[in-house]
Amino acid sequence: MKILDVLSEDAILIDLKSTDKKGVIEEMVAPLSRVSGVEPGKLTRVLMERERLGSTGIGHGIGIPHGKLKDLDRLFLGFGRSRKGVDFESMDGLPTHLFFLLVTPENSTGLHLRLLARISRVLKNDTFKEKLLGAEARADVVAAILEQDESL
């Protein structure tokens, strides 16, 4: 599965305004709610419950908030970038700038884990991360992801 198979361009936010974890999640949930048809409060609750188990801020400026919902028929992915960086309680204690928000059906553990692994793998590429950090428009994010999707 490629990232662009599930990432809706409408769910790409290149200038997050929020300054804390809950705010980032709420901000990213808004377009994902419109795309998925799931009420924003429900998505936020699932994601924040997962964050209580341990931060999805994996370090190196990256956060991958994720959760599962039984009412979904497929997975949904959003992308966000914070120019200033956010305290996302990352493992390395550094601000988080790049976010991939993933919501999957409750019974799709394998798919959920495969997409998380793919996102983690592509974000190890510093050139790719720099392209995402420097993106001026949604189209730049899509182009960077497309290039990375094709190389794997």
C-alpha positions, 0 to 999 in steps of 0.5 A, a space after each residue: 500500500 502506498 501512502 497516497 492510496 489513503 492520504 486525501 489532499 483535503 487532509 493535508 495541512 501545511 501550516 498547523 497553528 496549534 501549539 500543543 498536542 491536543 490542539 494539533 490532533 483537533 486541527 488535523 481531525 477537522 479535515 479528516 472528519 469531513 473526508 471520513 464522515 466521522 464526527 470530529 469529537 469521536 476521532 479526537 477521543 480515540 486519538 487522545 486515548 491512544 496518546 494516554 498509552 504513550 506518545 506517538 511522537 517518535 522523535 526527530 521532529 515526527 509524530 504519528 498519532 493513530 487510532 482505531 474505530 469500529 465504525 470505519 470501512 477503510 483507513 484514513 490518513 492526514 498530514 500536518 506540518 508545524 513550522 514552529 514545532 509542537 511539544 508532542 511529548 516525543 521520545 527525544 524531547 524535541 519539538 515535532 514538526 511533521 505529523 501523519 495522523 492515521 485512523 483505521 477500522 478496528 479489525 484491520 490490525 495488519 493494515 494499520 501496522 503495515 501503514 505505520 511501518 511504511 510511514 516510519 520507514 519513509 520518514 527516515 529519509 532526511 531528503 524526504 523530510 526536508 521536502 516536507 518541511 519546505 513545502 509551500 503548498 499541498 501539491 508540494 507535499 503530494 509530489 514529495 510523497 509520490 516520489 517517495 512512494 515510487 522509490 519503495 
